[in-house]
Amino acid sequence: MANDETISVKGVKKDLYDRIKDIARESGKTIGEITNDAYRLFLSASSTIKETGEQFIQGLKESQAMVISNIDYLEITGKEIVGYGKKVMFKNIGTLKIKEISEKEFEDYIDSIVNVKKLGVPGNINRLKVL
């Protein structure tokens, strides 16, 4: 590998430098070659990790359900739920009546129903899927 110029790096810990030196000696490469390899690996992993992290956060944002909670009575239609465009969680509600919703819409848009004292759903919804 040809060196066009010398680059000094300040702040390298001695123990890390010694380990790199040992790896270079064992592999028959120069310290510069090992360091360049390490930089390449770090940069490659760094961009991949950043991209994966951004995708994870975006997926998390998209998957978060809206929580409707702590109310005594709610009557809502499937059209209202679907119109929101995201999953909905119903929690701590005295009486919840869900009207005019298909079983597919129920599965696609209702994330969960937790601690609802009285629940009313249309007859076309399979009761086992509600539980």
Backbone bond lengths (Angstrom), bond angles and torsions (degrees), N, CA, C in turn:
res aa  C-N    CA-C-N  psi(-1)  N-CA   C-N-CA  omega(-1)  CA-C   N-CA-C  phi
1 M - - - 1.441 - - 1.522 108.66 -
2 A 1.315 117.24 126.42 1.468 120.99 -177.31 1.516 110.27 -84.72
3 N 1.343 114.75 137.69 1.461 120.33 177.41 1.514 108.85 -100.17
4 D 1.324 116.17 121.25 1.458 119.90 178.18 1.520 110.69 -83.86
5 E 1.323 116.12 -33.18 1.458 120.02 179.94 1.523 108.87 -155.95
6 T 1.309 114.83 161.08 1.454 120.45 177.88 1.517 108.76 -91.66
7 I 1.321 116.04 133.02 1.460 121.73 178.02 1.515 107.64 -120.98
8 S 1.312 115.91 126.25 1.464 120.92 177.51 1.519 108.60 -99.09
9 V 1.318 115.67 139.06 1.458 120.92 178.28 1.517 107.85 -118.74
10 K 1.330 116.04 117.77 1.461 120.36 179.57 1.518 109.61 -88.04
11 G 1.299 115.15 154.46 1.458 120.96 172.58 1.512 115.50 85.09
12 V 1.326 118.45 9.89 1.462 120.75 177.94 1.523 107.93 -75.44
13 K 1.324 115.82 126.63 1.463 119.80 -179.89 1.524 109.51 -68.71
14 K 1.326 114.78 140.78 1.459 121.00 -175.36 1.521 111.80 -59.75
15 D 1.337 117.13 -42.14 1.465 118.79 -178.25 1.535 111.17 -63.91
16 L 1.331 117.61 -36.57 1.462 119.94 177.28 1.527 110.92 -68.37
17 Y 1.315 115.75 -43.60 1.464 120.53 178.53 1.531 110.48 -59.72
18 D 1.336 116.42 -42.78 1.466 120.38 179.65 1.524 111.19 -63.56
19 R 1.314 116.80 -38.70 1.468 120.19 179.04 1.530 110.73 -66.66
20 I 1.340 116.14 -41.92 1.470 120.41 176.87 1.528 110.30 -62.62
21 K 1.329 115.80 -41.11 1.468 121.15 179.31 1.532 109.85 -61.15
22 D 1.348 117.28 -42.96 1.466 121.31 178.49 1.534 111.06 -63.22
23 I 1.329 116.30 -43.42 1.470 120.27 179.14 1.524 110.04 -62.50
24 A 1.325 116.84 -41.86 1.471 121.07 179.01 1.520 110.53 -61.46
25 R 1.310 116.32 -45.32 1.464 120.96 -178.84 1.534 109.82 -62.83
26 E 1.330 117.49 -45.23 1.466 121.86 -177.88 1.530 111.94 -67.22
27 S 1.320 116.92 -33.16 1.465 119.81 -175.52 1.525 113.54 -93.48
28 G 1.327 116.52 -8.78 1.459 119.40 -179.52 1.521 113.16 78.60
29 K 1.309 116.94 16.54 1.460 121.13 177.68 1.522 109.21 -105.66
30 T 1.319 114.73 168.22 1.466 118.52 175.18 1.527 109.41 -85.41
31 I 1.320 115.49 163.36 1.467 120.18 176.79 1.528 109.65 -60.38
32 G 1.318 117.07 -38.42 1.468 121.26 178.15 1.517 112.33 -61.58
33 E 1.346 116.55 -42.11 1.466 120.16 179.16 1.527 110.92 -64.85
34 I 1.329 116.21 -44.02 1.467 120.38 178.51 1.527 109.99 -62.99
35 T 1.330 116.35 -42.77 1.462 120.68 179.59 1.527 110.72 -63.64
36 N 1.328 117.25 -43.29 1.468 120.61 177.25 1.526 111.05 -60.61
37 D 1.347 116.51 -42.85 1.466 120.52 177.16 1.527 110.52 -59.87
38 A 1.328 115.71 -43.53 1.466 120.07 179.87 1.528 110.99 -63.18
39 Y 1.331 116.91 -42.72 1.471 120.77 177.81 1.533 110.73 -61.25
40 R 1.341 116.36 -44.39 1.467 120.06 179.50 1.529 110.97 -60.39
41 L 1.331 116.14 -46.77 1.462 120.06 179.50 1.521 111.43 -61.68
42 F 1.319 116.34 -43.64 1.459 120.74 -179.85 1.526 110.73 -61.92
43 L 1.330 116.94 -47.07 1.466 120.45 -179.11 1.526 111.57 -64.09
44 S 1.312 116.63 -39.93 1.458 120.81 178.21 1.524 110.68 -63.99
45 A 1.321 115.99 -48.01 1.467 120.45 179.70 1.520 110.69 -65.75
46 S 1.311 116.98 -38.61 1.459 121.55 -178.05 1.522 111.47 -60.38
47 S 1.321 117.42 -47.36 1.464 119.72 -178.97 1.522 110.84 -68.53
48 T 1.326 117.13 -37.54 1.458 120.64 178.07 1.520 110.83 -65.54
49 I 1.321 116.89 -44.08 1.464 120.99 179.31 1.522 110.34 -63.25
50 K 1.322 117.08 -42.91 1.467 120.81 179.44 1.520 110.39 -61.39
51 E 1.330 116.68 -46.53 1.460 121.24 -179.61 1.524 110.84 -62.95
52 T 1.325 116.78 -44.28 1.459 121.04 178.79 1.519 110.52 -62.95
53 G 1.320 116.90 -42.86 1.461 121.12 178.47 1.512 111.86 -61.71
54 E 1.328 117.37 -43.06 1.466 121.22 178.74 1.523 110.61 -64.49
55 Q 1.330 117.26 -41.01 1.459 120.67 178.39 1.524 110.74 -64.99
56 F 1.332 116.94 -39.83 1.464 121.25 178.62 1.527 110.43 -62.44
57 I 1.330 116.82 -46.99 1.466 120.82 -179.14 1.523 110.41 -63.85
58 Q 1.326 117.69 -42.05 1.462 120.94 178.70 1.526 110.06 -62.60
59 G 1.331 116.80 -44.49 1.462 120.54 178.00 1.512 112.04 -62.17
60 L 1.303 116.22 -39.50 1.459 121.02 178.38 1.521 110.77 -64.00
61 K 1.319 116.71 -44.53 1.467 120.66 178.71 1.520 110.90 -61.42
62 E 1.334 115.87 -42.71 1.455 120.27 -178.45 1.523 112.18 -69.17
63 S 1.305 117.29 -29.60 1.457 120.33 -175.56 1.520 113.79 -90.53
64 Q 1.304 118.01 -11.91 1.453 119.50 -177.48 1.521 110.25 -65.51
65 A 1.305 115.31 131.43 1.451 121.24 179.46 1.525 110.10 -88.75
66 M 1.329 115.28 147.51 1.453 119.96 173.05 1.530 106.76 -77.04
67 V 1.314 116.98 134.40 1.461 121.52 -179.12 1.519 108.50 -102.21
68 I 1.321 115.34 124.45 1.462 121.90 172.60 1.516 104.94 -110.04
69 S 1.340 116.64 117.54 1.465 118.15 -172.33 1.521 112.82 -148.21
70 N 1.336 112.65 165.11 1.464 123.45 171.57 1.526 113.27 58.40
71 I 1.337 115.25 49.62 1.461 119.73 173.55 1.523 109.07 -131.32
72 D 1.332 115.53 157.39 1.465 119.98 -177.05 1.525 112.74 -79.00
73 Y 1.331 116.29 -41.47 1.458 119.66 -173.21 1.524 109.96 -144.42
74 L 1.333 115.76 135.00 1.466 120.26 175.64 1.516 109.21 -145.07
75 E 1.328 114.63 129.46 1.458 121.61 172.31 1.526 106.21 -119.85
76 I 1.323 116.60 124.26 1.464 120.94 -174.22 1.525 109.42 -141.44
77 T 1.330 116.30 147.83 1.464 120.59 -179.40 1.527 110.69 -101.16
78 G 1.312 113.87 161.06 1.461 119.50 175.86 1.518 111.43 -61.05
79 K 1.328 116.99 -35.67 1.465 121.06 179.12 1.527 110.78 -61.42
80 E 1.323 117.33 -40.35 1.466 121.23 178.54 1.532 110.93 -66.26
81 I 1.320 115.15 -42.14 1.471 119.97 -178.93 1.527 110.31 -66.12
82 V 1.322 116.81 -49.25 1.464 121.53 -179.44 1.531 110.06 -64.13
83 G 1.318 117.03 -37.19 1.460 121.71 179.82 1.513 113.56 -62.02
84 Y 1.328 117.00 -26.08 1.465 120.24 177.35 1.531 110.24 -67.62
85 G 1.332 116.83 -34.05 1.462 120.85 174.16 1.514 116.08 88.84
86 K 1.307 118.11 -2.62 1.465 121.61 178.30 1.524 108.68 -134.55
87 K 1.316 114.82 168.27 1.458 119.61 176.85 1.524 110.38 -66.76
88 V 1.330 114.70 151.30 1.457 121.41 -178.90 1.524 108.72 -125.32
89 M 1.331 115.78 138.20 1.457 121.72 174.80 1.529 107.40 -112.36
90 F 1.334 116.61 129.35 1.457 121.84 175.87 1.520 107.50 -104.74
91 K 1.338 116.18 127.99 1.462 119.81 -172.53 1.530 110.25 -144.99
92 N 1.332 115.54 137.42 1.471 122.59 176.18 1.526 111.57 53.66
93 I 1.327 115.55 60.01 1.465 121.76 -179.50 1.522 107.91 -122.29
94 G 1.332 115.67 135.66 1.463 120.33 178.62 1.518 110.79 -64.00
95 T 1.331 116.64 -63.32 1.461 122.56 178.88 1.525 109.14 -127.82
96 L 1.322 115.97 126.85 1.462 121.87 178.63 1.519 108.43 -123.80
97 K 1.347 116.24 121.72 1.462 121.57 176.67 1.521 108.16 -118.18
98 I 1.333 114.92 117.18 1.462 121.23 177.84 1.523 106.88 -106.56
99 K 1.335 116.34 119.93 1.464 121.03 -174.91 1.522 111.07 -117.14
100 E 1.320 114.37 156.86 1.461 122.97 171.92 1.531 112.86 48.62
101 I 1.307 115.21 58.05 1.466 120.37 179.00 1.524 108.70 -133.39
102 S 1.315 116.55 137.90 1.463 120.02 177.65 1.527 109.07 -81.89
103 E 1.306 114.90 163.74 1.464 118.95 178.93 1.532 110.82 -63.55
104 K 1.332 117.22 -38.00 1.468 120.63 178.47 1.523 110.61 -64.63
105 E 1.323 117.92 -44.12 1.467 121.03 177.94 1.526 110.48 -62.85
106 F 1.325 115.65 -39.62 1.462 120.22 178.24 1.528 109.70 -59.67
107 E 1.330 116.82 -47.44 1.469 121.20 -179.81 1.528 111.81 -65.60
108 D 1.332 116.70 -39.95 1.466 121.06 -174.87 1.526 113.83 -77.29
109 Y 1.341 117.48 -30.87 1.463 119.56 -169.95 1.524 115.67 -116.63
110 I 1.317 117.97 -10.99 1.463 118.39 178.05 1.519 108.09 -104.71
111 D 1.329 114.44 111.46 1.457 121.34 -177.61 1.518 110.25 -71.54
112 S 1.329 116.45 -51.04 1.461 120.40 -179.91 1.519 110.33 -165.53
113 I 1.315 113.98 160.43 1.464 122.49 175.52 1.519 105.57 -128.44
114 V 1.345 115.95 114.80 1.460 121.01 -172.62 1.522 109.76 -126.99
115 N 1.322 115.87 130.38 1.461 122.66 174.45 1.529 112.12 54.10
116 V 1.339 115.19 53.46 1.462 122.27 174.53 1.519 106.55 -108.00
117 K 1.350 116.29 123.11 1.467 120.02 -174.79 1.524 112.22 -71.60
118 K 1.339 118.19 -46.65 1.463 122.19 178.20 1.517 108.16 -126.46
119 L 1.335 115.12 127.08 1.457 120.43 -177.52 1.513 109.76 -125.16
120 G 1.325 116.08 129.31 1.453 121.66 175.30 1.518 109.84 -120.64
121 V 1.331 115.87 126.22 1.466 121.20 176.82 1.523 108.05 -131.56
122 P 1.326 118.18 156.82 1.462 120.54 178.92 1.530 111.83 -60.68
123 G 1.321 115.51 154.47 1.458 121.27 -178.49 1.520 114.16 -64.61
124 N 1.327 117.59 -20.10 1.468 119.79 -178.60 1.527 112.99 -78.55
125 I 1.322 117.82 -5.23 1.466 121.78 -179.42 1.529 108.90 -90.26
126 N 1.307 116.68 127.27 1.460 122.16 177.37 1.528 108.70 -64.11
127 R 1.308 116.58 118.35 1.473 121.67 -175.61 1.535 112.46 -60.19
128 L 1.310 117.28 -31.45 1.463 119.86 179.33 1.529 111.44 -67.07
129 K 1.327 117.30 -30.20 1.465 119.98 177.61 1.521 111.46 -73.75
130 V 1.322 116.79 -24.92 1.467 121.14 178.63 1.521 109.78 -73.82
131 L 1.326 115.96 -36.34 1.464 120.06 -178.03 1.500 109.23 -70.86
